[in-house]
Amino acid sequence: MSNQNVNRNVTEDPNPESRQRTMQLLHEMIALHVSDVDCKKCGENLDCLAEQVAQGADPKTALPGIYAHLRCCPKCHEEFTALVAVLKAQQCGDC
């Protein structure tokens, strides 16, 4: 399918919310491929991003390439979510 066909199909979507979500996902997929972050590279940086997020940082701006990978990889996202939860619990003194 050519880029023109993709653009036409996306822009002809009668539901603007669906079109916006589709465009957002396309941009994230492109960003992921540009950043070349795989599971190994993500894992090497996961603790750094989790610490920043646990302290209130926005993951989109803290480490955008890692954030893009997390949006597309359920396994890495699950590990990230668990790590952030543990760090937040430690900050509150719950662990």
Number of C-alpha atoms within 10 A of each C-alpha: 5 7 8 9 10 11 11 11 11 17 15 11 13 9 10 12 10 12 16 14 11 15 15 12 15 12 12 19 16 12 16 21 13 10 14 13 18 16 15 10 13 22 15 10 13 23 16 12 22 24 15 17 18 19 13 10 14 14 18 12 9 15 16 17 22 26 22 24 24 24 14 14 13 11 10 20 18 11 16 21 12 13 18 20 14 16 20 19 13 12 12 9 8 9 9
